[in-house]
Amino acid sequence: MTSERRQHLRQLSEAAERAARHKKWHWCRRENGFSDKPIWRVIAARLGLPLPQVLAFVNRLEEFANGASDRGGQRGSVGDFNPAEFAAALGMDEDDAARIFAALADPAVGWVSYDSVTDFHARNPDREDDTAADRVRRMRRRQRHMRAIAEMCAQGRMSAEERILVESQVLNDVDLSTAIGNVRCYDVTPRNIVTVTPEQSTRIASGAVDNSNAGARGGKAADQGADGWSNFPEPRVAPAEGSSTGGECYDVTPDSVDKSEAAEWLSSEGVRIVVARMAVTPQRAGVLIERWSRDLGDPMAMAAIVLGADNAELSGPRFHVSVSQQVARQVTALANGAPLPLGPVRLGPVAAGPLRAADEPVAAARPADDPAPIVSLPRKAAG
């Protein structure tokens, strides 16, 4: 290593040491209960001074020790203490300031030792706070969200009840859009679901709505029932033929049960089930039940879906998604009806002859009594 390089590294080291010595610390830590320490009352009683005067002195002494690095000393040092300066700053006699400092430096008290505050470095280590930047970012994000919530309320886009619930989540570092979705019960999309195995998918899709007492899970639901409603009637359900809505969908006969009894069960036991399965407040559970029931328009079918999801032991987002999807499928099936079946066709060998060109006119329709045409599947050439 050349002498120039050694000299350059030595200069860098000295500059780093000077920067560390002269680093400014604009604040210091005092633990909770600092002003309630019994030692301050002991000193005040010993010197015959008011307790607030002693508290003002020790708090300014803490700040004075923290600023020692700005005066060319070591942080926590009070060796350059000046009674006249403290007396002028705190509006007290110079003798009283000197007496309080001497009492703090008494070995029986030990608050000041070797011209330094004894436990200052234990409370104020000379290191950077790695979490400060993240805490500041989160604080600013919360403030930004709170301003947005206030603007939404001023514009009439959020009620006072919703504001309370949204603000409580924002203060817990929940994103504003997520908090609003949780309060207003937006649908959870399938991308929020953890991918499951085919067996679990079958159990989630079909078990939650199998209340026909035909399968094992439906039988279990019929045997156990729901607490608080022992006479819950089983609906007459039948799978919708050719349903194109995906999953299993059931056409519930609306006149088979008492709708008022189902609505009463939903408002009591249904809300309890949603609270237990989704870990939400009873208010939000009631809003969920009301929205699902309004979309479906059939309290009995809604009760069957909620009870089936409960017996399927779904929880959290899986419970929400399962019930929401079943409601959507029921609504789609009731609106569209079952699709018409395809007509019968016959399969046979491919007839010889050239293929019809794209612009060749289509042959006339066959009479109703003419047998159906033969539809052939192409065969792979031999060899």
N, C-alpha and C positions, 0 to 999 in steps of 0.2 A: 504494500500500500504506500503510495507516494505521500510525501509530507504535505502537499497541497490538499490531498483528500482527507488526511487526518485532521488538518486544521479546519477544513470545512465541516467535518462531522462534529468537531469540538464546539464550533460556533453554533451549530444547530442544537446541540445538547444544552449549551448555556442559554440559548434563547428559549428553549422549552422550559427550563428551570425558572427563568425570570417570568415567563407567562404564567406558570403555575403559582409562583409566589404572589404575583400581582393580579391574580384572577379576582374578579368582583363577584361577591355573593350578595344578592339583593334581598334575601330573606333568610330567616332561621326558624327552626322548629321549636315549639314549646308543646309538651304533651298536655292532654286534657287534665285539668285539675292543677295546672301550674300555679295559679293564683290562690289555690286553696291549701297549699302546703302548710302544715302546722309551724314550720320553722319561721315563717314570716310573722306569725303572731307572737312567737317567743321573742324575736328580736324587737318587735314593736313594744312589747311589755317590758323588756329589759331596758330599753332606751327611753321609755316614756313618750314615744312618738305615736301619732295616729297610724293605724294599719294602712289606710290608702296611701300615705306618704311612703311607707316602706315598699308597698307593691309597685308604686310608680318608679321608685329607685331601681328595684331589681329588674323590672321589665326594660328600663332604659339601659341598664348595665348589660343585659343580654344583647340588645342591638349594638351597643358599643363594642362588645366582644366580637360580634359577627363582622363588624367593619374594620377589624384590626388589619386585615390584608390590604385594605385601601390606604392604610397609613404606613405601609412598609413592614408590618409585623406579621405574626402568625395568627391565623384565625382562631378566635377564642381567648386571645391575650387581652388582659386589662392592666398591663404594667404601666401604661401611660395615663392612668386614671388621674383626672384633675377635679378636686372637690369644687373649685370655684365654677368650672364649666357646668357641672351637674347641678349646682345650686341655682345658677342662672337659668338653666333649661327647665328645671322643675319648679321654680319659684319657692325654694326653701333656703334656709340658712346654710352657709358654707360649713359651719361646724356640724350641723346635723348630717350633711352629706358625708363628711369625713367619718363621723361616728358610725353611720350605717355600713360604710365600706369596711371599717375596722371590725365591726361585729361579724360581717360575712367572712372575713379572713381569719377569724378566731378559730384555732384548731378544734374547739368544741363544736363549732358549726361546720366548718370545712367547705363552705360554698365556693370560696376563692382560695386557691392553693397555688403557690409558685407563680403568682401574677397571672393566673388563668382561671377561668370558670371551670370547676372540676369536671362536670359531666357534659361540657359543651360538645366535645367531639363525639361522645356516645350518641347524642341526639342529632348532631349535624355532621355526618361523615363527608369528607371532601371527595365526593364522586357525583357524576352526573346521574340524573333520574332518567333511566331509559324509557320509562312509560309516560313521561311528560307530554311528548308530542302526540301520542295516541289519545291520551286523556283530553288534550286540548281539541283534537279533531272531533272526538265524540261529543264534547261539550258544545262545540260550534254547530255540529249536526243537530243536536237536540234543540238548540236555540232556533235554528233555521226551521225545523219542523214545527216548533211551537208558534212561530210567526205565521207559517202557512195555515195552521189550524185556526188561529185567530182571524185570518183573512177569510177562510171558508165560512166561519160562523157569521162574520159581518156581512157576507154576501148571501146568507141564507142557504148555503149548500151543506150545512151540518147543524144538527140540532144540539141543544145544550146537553142532553143525555149522552149523545154520541161523543161530544167533545170530552166529557169526563173520562169515558172509557178509552178513547184514543190517546189522550194525554197520559193516562196511567201507563200505557204500553210504550209510548215514545220515551218517557222518562226512564224506562228499563232498556233503552237502546234498541227498541224494535223500530224497523224502518216505517216511515209514515204510510206508504202504500199498503204494506202488510198489516199495519194496525187498523187501517180503515177497512180492509178486506175482512179481518177477523171480526170487527164490530158489526159490519153490515152483512156478514155471512155470505161472502162471495163463494162461488163454487171452487173447490180444489180440483185443479186439472190433473189428468192422469200422469203428467210428467213429475208430479210431486210424490208419486207412489214408488216405493222401493220395488224393484223387479222381483217377482216371486216365481216359484216353480209351477209347472202345469197342474200338479196336484193341488197346490195351494190356490191357484187361480180358480180351479173348478169348485173348490170348497167355498171360496169367497163369492163367486158369481151365482152358484145355484143354491148353496145352503142357506143363504140369507133370505131367500124368498120361497123355499120349499115348505109351505104351510098346508099342503094338501093331505098330510098324514099318510103319504104313500111311501116316503123314504125314511131312512133312519133318523135324519136330522128333523124332518117334519114330525115324526112320531115323538121325538124327544120334546119338541116345542109344544105338542098337544098335551103330553103327559104332565109336563112341568107347569105350563101356564105362566102367568105373570103375577107377581106378588101384588096384592091389593085388588085384583079382579079375577076371582076364581071362575066366574061364569063367562069368561071371554069366549065367544063363539068362533068356531073355525069357519072361514069363508069357503064357499064352493068355488073352486078355481079350476081352470082347464088351460093347458098350454095353447097359445095362439098358433094356429097352423101356419107354417111358412113365414113366420115372423122374420122380418128383415132388419129388426132393430138391434140385433146382437144380443148374445146371452140368452137366458131364459126369461120369458115375459109371460105374465098370467093375466087372464081376463077375469076380473073379480065381478061377480054378479052383485049389483048395488042393492037389490031388494032382498037379499038373503039375510041381512042382519039389521039391527037397530043402529042407525047412524048417530043418534044422539048419545047412545052409550059408548060408541067408539070415540066420539069427539071428547067426551068426558074423560075417558081413559087416556087419550093423548095428552090432555092438559095436565094430568096428574102423573100417572106412571110413565107415560111417554117422555115427559120432561125429565123425570128422574133417571130414566135409562140414558138419555142423551147426556145428562150431566155426568153420570158415572163413566160412560164410555168415551166421551170426548174431553173430559176434565175442563168444562166450561162453567160459567155462572148460570144459575137458573134463568136469568133474564135472557141470555143469549140462546139457551136451549129452547125457551118458549118461542123466540123469534124464528129459530130453525124449524120447529114443528109447525108453526103458523105458515111459513113460506112454503114448506113442502106440501102441507095440506091444501093451501090455496092453489098451487100448481096442479096437484093431482085431482082435487075436487071430489075425493071419495074418502071420508074418514076411516071407513073399514079397511080399504086397501092400504091406507097410510099406516094404520095400526098394525096390519099384518107385516108390512115391510120393516117397521121399527122393531117389532117383536122378533122377526126372523133374524135381523142383524144382531140383536142382543144375544139370541141363542147361538149364533155363529161365533160368539166371543170375539167380535171385532172391536178395535179400540182406536182412538185418535183419528188421524186422517183416513184410515182404511174404513172406519165406520161411516164417516161423512161421505166419502166417495161412493161406497156401496149403496147407501140409502139414496143419495142424489142420482146415481145412475139408474137405480131401479125406478125411481119416480119418473125420470125422463123417459125411460123405456115404456112405462105404463101410459104416459101421456101420448107418446108417439103412436103406440099401438091403438089406443082409443080414437086418436084423430084420423089415422090412415086406414085402420081396419086391416084384416088379413089380405095379402095379395092373392090375385086370382091364380089358380094352378095352370100349368102349361098343358096344351092338348096332347093326345097320344101320338107317338111316332113309331115307325117300324124301321129296324136296321136291316141292311142287306148288302150284297156285294156292289162294288162300283160299276155302273153301266159303262160299256165301251163307247167311245166316241169323243170328239173334240169338246173341249170346255167352251162354254158360252162366253162370248166377248163381253167386255164391260158395257159396251154401248148397244148390245143386242136387246130388243124389247122383251119384257117378261111375258110368259105365257098367260093366257086368260085363266081366271079362277076356276077351280073344279066345282062341279055340282056337289050339293050336300050329300047325295047318296053315293058318290064316288069314293072308293077307299083312299085312306091317307097315303101320300106318296112315301116312297122308300127313301130314307135318309141314310147315306152310307158314310162310313169312316174311311179315310184314305189308308191304304196299306203300303208298307215299305217295300220297295222293289227288291226282288231276290238277287242275291249275289252282292 
